[in-house]
Amino acid sequence: MQKLSSPATTPSPPRLLDLGCSSGRFFDFFPDWDVYGVEIEEVAGNIAKSKHKNVFVGDMKDADFEKNFFDCINIQDSLDHSNDPIAVVKHSYEFLKEDGFIVIKVHNINCLLAKVFGKRFYAIVPPEHLTYFNLKTLKLLLSSNGFEYVSHHYDTQKLYLRTILMRLSTTSPLFTPLYKAVSKNASGGMTFRKNLHDIITVIARKKV
């Protein structure tokens, strides 16, 4: 008698949660994933929700996600906006599967730019940014809440000339006339790539 083989099963796509998903553009990079999002800002959140049904508009603590549900949680350019980053990381731990990954991208308060400009460092913008991190404090935040550090890197950014001059104008009024001048013509759209270690991304794994 011939032994019948079991029908092949299609593996479920990995699940991604993007915290602070804004209008949902990050999801475009993961067309084969099951994507979810949280966005506290109502206008941007509703835009994301119109394109992706699994978007919660509101605070993360009020989102009704299952525990041990996600393969990866992305927190990009949003943890420094939180008034309770410890709670965010703790909730992320609960939502992640065993061996799931958390990816955090923030400004690096220990970079050379921050040391040179001090309180005039472009990323120090309260009340928009409420918390500031470096590699050491990110590692401590993660290890204290059940995560194991995996790796980190400093991000290269592509910036417009007008953006560079706008940030410099916040450190010295000498750059303000230049910023206003280039903002009115095509030269402001010139792009430059920079990596001054002012943006850091850390990857960690949920301990089991």
C-alpha positions as CSV (number, residue, x, y, z in Angstrom):
1,M,0.0,0.0,0.0
2,Q,1.4,3.4,-1.0
3,K,1.9,5.7,2.0
4,L,0.2,9.0,1.4
5,S,2.3,12.1,2.3
6,S,0.8,14.9,4.3
7,P,-0.2,17.9,2.3
8,A,2.5,20.7,2.3
9,T,1.7,23.5,4.7
10,T,2.5,27.1,3.9
11,P,4.5,28.7,6.7
12,S,2.9,31.7,8.2
13,P,4.6,35.0,7.4
14,P,6.7,36.6,10.2
15,R,4.9,39.3,12.2
16,L,6.3,42.8,12.5
17,L,5.1,45.5,14.9
18,D,6.2,49.1,14.1
19,L,5.9,51.4,17.1
20,G,5.5,55.0,16.1
21,C,4.6,53.9,12.6
22,S,3.5,57.4,11.5
23,S,1.7,57.1,8.1
24,G,3.0,53.5,7.6
25,R,5.7,54.0,4.9
26,F,8.0,51.6,6.8
27,F,5.7,48.8,6.0
28,D,6.5,49.1,2.3
29,F,9.9,47.5,3.0
30,F,8.2,44.3,4.3
31,P,5.8,43.2,1.6
32,D,5.9,39.5,2.6
33,W,5.5,40.2,6.4
34,D,2.3,40.4,8.4
35,V,2.6,44.0,9.5
36,Y,1.1,45.8,12.5
37,G,1.6,49.3,13.8
38,V,1.0,51.7,16.7
39,E,0.8,55.5,16.2
40,I,-0.3,58.0,18.8
41,E,-0.7,60.9,16.4
42,E,-4.2,60.7,15.1
43,V,-3.8,62.1,11.6
44,A,-0.8,60.0,10.7
45,G,-2.2,57.0,12.4
46,N,-5.4,57.1,10.4
47,I,-3.4,57.4,7.2
48,A,-1.5,54.2,8.1
49,K,-4.7,52.5,9.1
50,S,-6.3,53.3,5.8
51,K,-3.6,51.3,4.1
52,H,-3.0,48.6,6.8
53,K,-5.9,47.3,8.8
54,N,-3.7,46.2,11.8
55,V,-2.8,49.7,12.9
56,F,-3.8,50.9,16.4
57,V,-4.2,54.6,16.8
58,G,-3.4,55.5,20.4
59,D,-0.9,54.7,23.2
60,M,0.9,51.4,23.1
61,K,-0.3,50.5,26.6
62,D,-3.8,50.5,25.3
63,A,-3.2,48.2,22.3
64,D,-4.8,44.8,22.7
65,F,-2.0,42.7,21.1
66,E,-1.5,39.0,22.1
67,K,1.5,38.1,24.2
68,N,4.4,36.2,22.5
69,F,2.9,37.3,19.1
70,F,5.5,39.2,17.1
71,D,8.8,38.1,15.5
72,C,10.2,41.6,15.4
73,I,9.3,45.0,17.0
74,N,10.7,48.1,15.3
75,I,11.0,51.3,17.4
76,Q,12.5,53.8,14.9
77,D,12.7,57.5,15.8
78,S,10.0,57.2,18.5
79,L,11.5,56.0,21.8
80,D,13.1,59.4,22.4
81,H,9.6,60.9,22.2
82,S,8.3,58.6,25.0
83,N,7.9,59.9,28.5
84,D,8.2,56.3,29.8
85,P,10.7,54.3,27.6
86,I,11.1,51.6,30.3
87,A,7.3,50.8,29.9
88,V,7.7,50.7,26.1
89,V,10.5,48.1,26.3
90,K,8.6,46.1,28.9
91,H,5.5,46.0,26.7
92,S,7.7,45.0,23.8
93,Y,9.1,42.1,25.7
94,E,5.6,40.8,26.5
95,F,4.5,41.1,22.8
96,L,7.6,39.4,21.3
97,K,7.9,35.7,20.7
98,E,10.7,33.7,22.3
99,D,13.9,34.7,20.5
100,G,12.1,37.6,18.9
101,F,14.0,40.8,18.0
102,I,13.7,44.4,19.0
103,V,15.2,47.1,16.9
104,I,15.6,50.6,18.4
105,K,16.8,53.7,16.4
106,V,17.4,57.0,18.3
107,H,19.7,59.9,18.4
108,N,23.1,59.3,20.1
109,I,23.6,61.9,22.8
110,N,27.2,60.8,23.2
111,C,28.2,61.7,19.6
112,L,30.8,64.3,18.7
113,L,28.1,66.8,17.5
114,A,26.4,66.6,20.9
115,K,29.6,67.1,22.7
116,V,30.6,70.1,20.6
117,F,27.2,71.9,20.6
118,G,26.0,70.8,24.0
119,K,22.4,72.0,24.7
120,R,22.3,73.4,21.1
121,F,22.7,69.9,19.6
122,Y,20.0,69.6,17.0
123,A,18.3,66.6,18.6
124,I,17.7,68.3,21.9
125,V,14.3,69.6,21.2
126,P,12.0,69.4,24.2
127,P,9.1,68.7,24.6
128,E,9.4,66.7,21.3
129,H,12.3,64.7,22.5
130,L,11.9,63.7,26.1
131,T,14.6,61.1,26.6
132,Y,18.2,60.9,25.3
133,F,20.3,57.8,24.8
134,N,23.7,56.5,24.0
135,L,24.9,52.9,23.4
136,K,25.6,52.3,27.1
137,T,22.2,53.5,28.3
138,L,20.4,51.6,25.5
139,K,22.2,48.4,26.4
140,L,21.3,48.9,30.1
141,L,17.6,49.6,29.2
142,L,17.4,46.4,27.2
143,S,19.4,44.1,29.6
144,S,17.3,45.3,32.5
145,N,14.1,44.3,30.8
146,G,14.8,40.9,29.5
147,F,16.8,41.5,26.3
148,E,20.2,40.3,25.1
149,Y,22.3,42.7,23.1
150,V,23.0,41.5,19.5
151,S,24.6,44.3,17.6
152,H,24.5,48.1,16.8
153,H,25.5,50.4,14.0
154,Y,25.6,54.1,13.3
155,D,23.3,55.2,10.5
156,T,24.3,57.0,7.4
157,Q,21.8,59.7,6.5
158,K,21.1,61.5,3.2
159,L,20.4,65.2,4.0
160,Y,19.3,68.2,1.9
161,L,21.5,71.3,2.1
162,R,18.6,73.3,3.5
163,T,18.2,70.7,6.3
164,I,21.9,70.9,7.2
165,L,21.8,74.7,7.3
166,M,18.5,74.7,9.2
167,R,20.1,72.5,11.9
168,L,23.2,74.7,12.0
169,S,21.1,77.8,12.3
170,T,19.8,76.5,15.7
171,T,23.4,76.4,16.9
172,S,24.4,79.8,15.6
173,P,22.6,82.8,14.1
174,L,25.4,83.1,11.6
175,F,23.9,80.3,9.6
176,T,20.3,81.7,9.5
177,P,20.8,84.0,6.4
178,L,22.3,81.1,4.5
179,Y,19.4,78.8,5.5
180,K,16.9,81.4,4.3
181,A,18.7,82.0,1.1
182,V,19.0,78.3,0.0
183,S,15.5,77.6,1.1
184,K,14.3,79.9,-1.7
185,N,16.1,78.2,-4.6
186,A,17.1,74.8,-6.1
187,S,20.4,74.7,-4.3
188,G,18.6,73.8,-1.1
189,G,17.7,70.5,-2.7
190,M,21.3,69.4,-3.0
191,T,21.9,66.2,-1.1
192,F,24.8,65.1,1.1
193,R,25.5,61.8,2.9
194,K,26.8,62.0,6.4
195,N,27.6,59.6,9.3
196,L,28.7,61.4,12.4
197,H,27.5,58.7,14.8
198,D,24.6,60.9,15.7
199,I,22.0,58.2,14.9
200,I,22.4,54.8,16.5
201,T,20.4,51.6,15.9
202,V,20.6,48.7,18.4
203,I,19.3,45.2,17.9
204,A,18.5,42.9,20.8
205,R,16.9,39.5,21.3
206,K,14.3,38.5,23.8
207,K,15.9,36.1,26.3
208,V,14.2,32.8,26.9
